[in-house]
């Protein structure tokens, strides 16, 4: 997804580093959450069950192979 090994975006008419550009410009999920509805926003919501599983939440990303 980072565009380092072979064409990843050609079938979608995107550049090969499209996923890298999204994370670079917007941030990862945790950064976007904190900025828009989390502690860094006017809403100040705690992540609760929306947190990573290692922090008591339900979010878990299986390893990519």
N, CA, C and O atoms as a GROMACS GRO file, in nm:
protein
  260
    1UNK      N    1   0.080  -0.122   0.000
    1UNK     CA    2   0.000   0.000   0.000
    1UNK      C    3   0.084   0.127   0.000
    1UNK      O    4   0.033   0.235  -0.031
    2UNK      N    5   0.211   0.115   0.034
    2UNK     CA    6   0.295   0.234   0.037
    2UNK      C    7   0.353   0.267  -0.100
    2UNK      O    8   0.419   0.370  -0.115
    3UNK      N    9   0.329   0.181  -0.199
    3UNK     CA   10   0.376   0.209  -0.334
    3UNK      C   11   0.521   0.174  -0.357
    3UNK      O   12   0.583   0.225  -0.450
    4UNK      N   13   0.578   0.089  -0.274
    4UNK     CA   14   0.719   0.055  -0.286
    4UNK      C   15   0.745  -0.067  -0.372
    4UNK      O   16   0.855  -0.082  -0.426
    5UNK      N   17   0.647  -0.156  -0.387
    5UNK     CA   18   0.673  -0.280  -0.460
    5UNK      C   19   0.561  -0.310  -0.560
    5UNK      O   20   0.462  -0.376  -0.528
    6UNK      N   21   0.579  -0.262  -0.678
    6UNK     CA   22   0.484  -0.291  -0.785
    6UNK      C   23   0.365  -0.198  -0.788
    6UNK      O   24   0.344  -0.119  -0.696
    7UNK      N   25   0.288  -0.207  -0.898
    7UNK     CA   26   0.171  -0.119  -0.913
    7UNK      C   27   0.058  -0.158  -0.818
    7UNK      O   28   0.010  -0.271  -0.820
    8UNK      N   29   0.016  -0.063  -0.738
    8UNK     CA   30  -0.094  -0.087  -0.643
    8UNK      C   31  -0.216  -0.002  -0.675
    8UNK      O   32  -0.327  -0.038  -0.636
    9UNK      N   33  -0.199   0.108  -0.743
    9UNK     CA   34  -0.312   0.196  -0.768
    9UNK      C   35  -0.355   0.203  -0.913
    9UNK      O   36  -0.455   0.268  -0.944
   10UNK      N   37  -0.282   0.138  -1.002
   10UNK     CA   38  -0.309   0.150  -1.145
   10UNK      C   39  -0.453   0.110  -1.180
   10UNK      O   40  -0.518   0.180  -1.258
   11UNK      N   41  -0.503   0.000  -1.125
   11UNK     CA   42  -0.639  -0.045  -1.154
   11UNK      C   43  -0.746   0.052  -1.106
   11UNK      O   44  -0.859   0.050  -1.156
   12UNK      N   45  -0.712   0.137  -1.010
   12UNK     CA   46  -0.807   0.235  -0.956
   12UNK      C   47  -0.782   0.374  -1.014
   12UNK      O   48  -0.845   0.472  -0.973
   13UNK      N   49  -0.688   0.382  -1.109
   13UNK     CA   50  -0.648   0.510  -1.169
   13UNK      C   51  -0.592   0.605  -1.064
   13UNK      O   52  -0.619   0.725  -1.065
   14UNK      N   53  -0.512   0.549  -0.972
   14UNK     CA   54  -0.447   0.626  -0.867
   14UNK      C   55  -0.297   0.608  -0.878
   14UNK      O   56  -0.250   0.516  -0.944
   15UNK      N   57  -0.223   0.696  -0.813
   15UNK     CA   58  -0.078   0.678  -0.808
   15UNK      C   59  -0.046   0.558  -0.718
   15UNK      O   60  -0.128   0.518  -0.636
   16UNK      N   61   0.072   0.503  -0.736
   16UNK     CA   62   0.109   0.384  -0.658
   16UNK      C   63   0.125   0.414  -0.509
   16UNK      O   64   0.114   0.322  -0.428
   17UNK      N   65   0.149   0.537  -0.473
   17UNK     CA   66   0.167   0.571  -0.331
   17UNK      C   67   0.043   0.638  -0.273
   17UNK      O   68   0.054   0.721  -0.182
   18UNK      N   69  -0.075   0.605  -0.324
   18UNK     CA   70  -0.198   0.672  -0.281
   18UNK      C   71  -0.223   0.655  -0.130
   18UNK      O   72  -0.263   0.752  -0.064
   19UNK      N   73  -0.201   0.538  -0.076
   19UNK     CA   74  -0.226   0.517   0.067
   19UNK      C   75  -0.127   0.596   0.152
   19UNK      O   76  -0.164   0.654   0.254
   20UNK      N   77  -0.002   0.599   0.110
   20UNK     CA   78   0.100   0.676   0.181
   20UNK      C   79   0.061   0.824   0.184
   20UNK      O   80   0.073   0.890   0.287
   21UNK      N   81   0.015   0.876   0.071
   21UNK     CA   82  -0.024   1.018   0.064
   21UNK      C   83  -0.141   1.051   0.157
   21UNK      O   84  -0.144   1.159   0.215
   22UNK      N   85  -0.236   0.960   0.170
   22UNK     CA   86  -0.348   0.982   0.261
   22UNK      C   87  -0.300   0.992   0.405
   22UNK      O   88  -0.337   1.085   0.477
   23UNK      N   89  -0.217   0.897   0.447
   23UNK     CA   90  -0.167   0.899   0.584
   23UNK      C   91  -0.078   1.020   0.607
   23UNK      O   92  -0.082   1.080   0.715
   24UNK      N   93   0.001   1.057   0.508
   24UNK     CA   94   0.089   1.173   0.521
   24UNK      C   95   0.010   1.303   0.537
   24UNK      O   96   0.046   1.389   0.617
   25UNK      N   97  -0.098   1.317   0.460
   25UNK     CA   98  -0.173   1.442   0.460
   25UNK      C   99  -0.283   1.450   0.566
   25UNK      O  100  -0.309   1.557   0.619
   26UNK      N  101  -0.346   1.337   0.596
   26UNK     CA  102  -0.458   1.336   0.690
   26UNK      C  103  -0.417   1.283   0.827
   26UNK      O  104  -0.467   1.328   0.930
   27UNK      N  105  -0.326   1.187   0.828
   27UNK     CA  106  -0.285   1.123   0.951
   27UNK      C  107  -0.347   0.986   0.962
   27UNK      O  108  -0.434   0.950   0.883
   28UNK      N  109  -0.304   0.909   1.060
   28UNK     CA  110  -0.362   0.777   1.080
   28UNK      C  111  -0.497   0.792   1.152
   28UNK      O  112  -0.537   0.903   1.188
   29UNK      N  113  -0.565   0.680   1.172
   29UNK     CA  114  -0.699   0.685   1.231
   29UNK      C  115  -0.698   0.753   1.369
   29UNK      O  116  -0.783   0.836   1.398
   30UNK      N  117  -0.602   0.716   1.453
   30UNK     CA  118  -0.595   0.774   1.586
   30UNK      C  119  -0.576   0.924   1.584
   30UNK      O  120  -0.638   0.997   1.661
   31UNK      N  121  -0.489   0.972   1.495
   31UNK     CA  122  -0.466   1.116   1.484
   31UNK      C  123  -0.591   1.189   1.434
   31UNK      O  124  -0.626   1.295   1.486
   32UNK      N  125  -0.658   1.132   1.335
   32UNK     CA  126  -0.779   1.195   1.282
   32UNK      C  127  -0.890   1.196   1.388
   32UNK      O  128  -0.962   1.295   1.401
   33UNK      N  129  -0.904   1.086   1.463
   33UNK     CA  130  -1.006   1.080   1.568
   33UNK      C  131  -0.981   1.187   1.674
   33UNK      O  132  -1.071   1.263   1.710
   34UNK      N  133  -0.858   1.192   1.724
   34UNK     CA  134  -0.826   1.290   1.828
   34UNK      C  135  -0.849   1.433   1.780
   34UNK      O  136  -0.900   1.516   1.855
   35UNK      N  137  -0.812   1.460   1.657
   35UNK     CA  138  -0.825   1.596   1.602
   35UNK      C  139  -0.972   1.636   1.584
   35UNK      O  140  -1.007   1.751   1.608
   36UNK      N  141  -1.058   1.542   1.543
   36UNK     CA  142  -1.196   1.576   1.507
   36UNK      C  143  -1.299   1.556   1.617
   36UNK      O  144  -1.393   1.636   1.627
   37UNK      N  145  -1.285   1.454   1.700
   37UNK     CA  146  -1.383   1.432   1.806
   37UNK      C  147  -1.318   1.395   1.940
   37UNK      O  148  -1.388   1.387   2.041
   38UNK      N  149  -1.189   1.374   1.942
   38UNK     CA  150  -1.120   1.331   2.063
   38UNK      C  151  -1.076   1.445   2.152
   38UNK      O  152  -1.133   1.554   2.149
   39UNK      N  153  -0.976   1.418   2.232
   39UNK     CA  154  -0.928   1.514   2.333
   39UNK      C  155  -0.881   1.646   2.273
   39UNK      O  156  -0.890   1.750   2.338
   40UNK      N  157  -0.831   1.642   2.148
   40UNK     CA  158  -0.780   1.764   2.084
   40UNK      C  159  -0.890   1.846   2.016
   40UNK      O  160  -0.860   1.946   1.952
   41UNK      N  161  -1.014   1.805   2.029
   41UNK     CA  162  -1.125   1.875   1.964
   41UNK      C  163  -1.214   1.942   2.070
   41UNK      O  164  -1.199   1.916   2.189
   42UNK      N  165  -1.304   2.028   2.025
   42UNK     CA  166  -1.399   2.088   2.120
   42UNK      C  167  -1.491   1.985   2.187
   42UNK      O  168  -1.538   2.008   2.298
   43UNK      N  169  -1.516   1.871   2.120
   43UNK     CA  170  -1.602   1.769   2.179
   43UNK      C  171  -1.534   1.697   2.295
   43UNK      O  172  -1.599   1.665   2.395
   44UNK      N  173  -1.404   1.672   2.282
   44UNK     CA  174  -1.327   1.611   2.388
   44UNK      C  175  -1.370   1.470   2.428
   44UNK      O  176  -1.359   1.433   2.545
   45UNK      N  177  -1.418   1.391   2.331
   45UNK     CA  178  -1.464   1.256   2.362
   45UNK      C  179  -1.349   1.159   2.388
   45UNK      O  180  -1.246   1.164   2.320
   46UNK      N  181  -1.368   1.072   2.485
   46UNK     CA  182  -1.273   0.965   2.511
   46UNK      C  183  -1.297   0.856   2.407
   46UNK      O  184  -1.411   0.839   2.363
   47UNK      N  185  -1.195   0.783   2.368
   47UNK     CA  186  -1.212   0.680   2.265
   47UNK      C  187  -1.291   0.561   2.315
   47UNK      O  188  -1.360   0.497   2.235
   48UNK      N  189  -1.286   0.528   2.440
   48UNK     CA  190  -1.365   0.419   2.496
   48UNK      C  191  -1.348   0.290   2.418
   48UNK      O  192  -1.235   0.244   2.398
   49UNK      N  193  -1.458   0.229   2.372
   49UNK     CA  194  -1.452   0.106   2.294
   49UNK      C  195  -1.391   0.126   2.156
   49UNK      O  196  -1.358   0.030   2.088
   50UNK      N  197  -1.377   0.251   2.114
   50UNK     CA  198  -1.318   0.284   1.986
   50UNK      C  199  -1.164   0.283   1.994
   50UNK      O  200  -1.097   0.308   1.894
   51UNK      N  201  -1.110   0.255   2.109
   51UNK     CA  202  -0.965   0.250   2.127
   51UNK      C  203  -0.908   0.120   2.074
   51UNK      O  204  -0.982   0.027   2.042
   52UNK      N  205  -0.778   0.113   2.065
   52UNK     CA  206  -0.710  -0.010   2.026
   52UNK      C  207  -0.737  -0.118   2.130
   52UNK      O  208  -0.762  -0.088   2.247
   53UNK      N  209  -0.733  -0.243   2.089
   53UNK     CA  210  -0.761  -0.353   2.182
   53UNK      C  211  -0.660  -0.355   2.295
   53UNK      O  212  -0.694  -0.394   2.407
   54UNK      N  213  -0.537  -0.313   2.268
   54UNK     CA  214  -0.434  -0.312   2.372
   54UNK      C  215  -0.457  -0.202   2.476
   54UNK      O  216  -0.392  -0.200   2.580
   55UNK      N  217  -0.552  -0.112   2.446
   55UNK     CA  218  -0.585  -0.005   2.539
   55UNK      C  219  -0.729  -0.018   2.589
   55UNK      O  220  -0.789   0.080   2.633
   56UNK      N  221  -0.784  -0.140   2.581
   56UNK     CA  222  -0.917  -0.166   2.633
   56UNK      C  223  -1.031  -0.150   2.535
   56UNK      O  224  -1.147  -0.166   2.571
   57UNK      N  225  -0.999  -0.118   2.409
   57UNK     CA  226  -1.103  -0.100   2.309
   57UNK      C  227  -1.124  -0.224   2.226
   57UNK      O  228  -1.075  -0.332   2.258
   58UNK      N  229  -1.199  -0.208   2.118
   58UNK     CA  230  -1.234  -0.320   2.031
   58UNK      C  231  -1.158  -0.320   1.898
   58UNK      O  232  -1.172  -0.414   1.820
   59UNK      N  233  -1.078  -0.219   1.872
   59UNK     CA  234  -1.009  -0.210   1.743
   59UNK      C  235  -0.888  -0.301   1.741
   59UNK      O  236  -0.801  -0.295   1.828
   60UNK      N  237  -0.883  -0.387   1.638
   60UNK     CA  238  -0.773  -0.479   1.620
   60UNK      C  239  -0.747  -0.494   1.471
   60UNK      O  240  -0.839  -0.521   1.394
   61UNK      N  241  -0.624  -0.475   1.430
   61UNK     CA  242  -0.587  -0.492   1.290
   61UNK      C  243  -0.500  -0.616   1.277
   61UNK      O  244  -0.389  -0.619   1.330
   62UNK      N  245  -0.549  -0.718   1.207
   62UNK     CA  246  -0.467  -0.837   1.188
   62UNK      C  247  -0.343  -0.805   1.105
   62UNK      O  248  -0.346  -0.711   1.026
   63UNK      N  249  -0.236  -0.879   1.121
   63UNK     CA  250  -0.115  -0.851   1.043
   63UNK      C  251  -0.138  -0.871   0.894
   63UNK      O  252  -0.209  -0.963   0.852
   64UNK      N  253  -0.078  -0.785   0.814
   64UNK     CA  254  -0.090  -0.796   0.668
   64UNK      C  255   0.020  -0.887   0.616
   64UNK      O  256   0.134  -0.880   0.661
   65UNK      N  257  -0.016  -0.972   0.521
   65UNK     CA  258   0.084  -1.061   0.461
   65UNK      C  259   0.076  -1.052   0.312
   65UNK      O  260   0.152  -1.120   0.242
   0.00000   0.00000   0.00000
